[in-house]
């Protein structure tokens, strides 16, 4: 049981570090509505003036690989933003 707790605490620290990293690399006009982490699978849901730029920015985050859109981008012309859902693999997730 202690090994499982140690692994869980270690992953919690890595998840916290990931959220801090995301906060640092994403520009002020990009914001995340949801961060879903399920094992090694990460889904980021948010808004940006141009969602096409977000995966390129995320390639600078070494903890994320296989970054791709998980669904079509939805444009809100009234607010000039796009809603995106991006899937990635989290290097800090369980193997």
Order of alpha helices (4+ residues) and beta strands (2+ residues): alpha-beta-beta-alpha-beta-beta-beta
